[in-house]
Amino acid sequence: MKKLGLLLAALLVLAGEAPAAPVRHLEYAFAVYPTAKPNGGLYNGTMSVDILGTAPDGGTLVQVSEWWYYTLRPRQAVTCEVYAGGSVRCDDVPPYPSETELVLLPLLGRDFFTAGSSSGASSWQQKLTLSFAKQLYQTAVSLDLRSTPQSGGRILTVTSQGVFQQLDRRDRKALEEGQFVYDRASSIPTVVHEVRSPTPTVSINSQTAVDLLLMKDSAGTSAPAPQPRFQNNRLPPTIPRGSPEPKVPAAT
């Protein structure tokens, strides 16, 4: 019986069933507002982000999942590929990334914020594509960004204005306005606020606002963030993962 158990374990490993340890693990508090009105600073839940490594074509594999404060378990994890400029490709069958996850994923592109200078104000344009179901559904994104350095150039405060244009038969368009805090030392956004407004409707009741606040970073290099407050004062438990969190190397 013991030999049979060892054989089954070996077969699972050979079949690729054993999950690979992520290169980096991030956790964000998130809030989604059905309108652009503020929500009293309360967050709806936590988002788990696992950086899994580099894909064969050079993109970065990222797995994300959300845990809303009122649910017993997290939303099913989604794995996508994020390219350097912010383009995102999710080829798996549904579920596709949520609206909140789609706000964050492009910002994890390693070159998304590199045009922001550490010595003075900068402006640039970022163009990218969101692709799902093996390019069956695509959205073109064009963003105009402006950044100002702070904290000796380590932190960038960034504003954006842009357009989302669906390229499939849905042919919908949305306008975007965003405010981000980007930590150059850790190469990740620590604070995100984005509002999207479908056109031609301009009513505030047709807008959607998303807030994100970094809570944890396994790399230990990001600047400390304030503790968020959640709905009903409940903090969702840490999202379980199939592999241990990578340890941060001790300082030498």
Sequence and secondary structure as in RCSB ss.txt:
>XXXX:A:sequence
MKKLGLLLAALLVLAGEAPAAPVRHLEYAFAVYPTAKPNGGLYNGTMSVDILGTAPDGGTLVQVSEWWYYTLRPR
QAVTCEVYAGGSVRCDDVPPYPSETELVLLPLLGRDFFTAGSSSGASSWQQKLTLSFAKQLYQTAVSLDLRSTPQ
SGGRILTVTSQGVFQQLDRRDRKALEEGQFVYDRASSIPTVVHEVRSPTPTVSINSQTAVDLLLMKDSAGTSAPA
PQPRFQNNRLPPTIPRGSPEPKVPAAT
>XXXX:A:secstr
 HHHHHHHHHHHHHTT S    SEEEEEEEEEESSSS  TTEE EEEEEEEEEE TTS EEEEEEEEETT SS  
  EEEEE TTS EEE SSS    HHHHHHGGGGSTTTTTTS SSS EEEEEEEEEEETTTTEEEEEEEEEEEEEE
GGGTEEEEEEEEEEEE STT  EEEEEEEEEEETTTTEEEEEEEEEEESS   GGG EEEEEEEEEETT  S   
   EEGGG        SS         
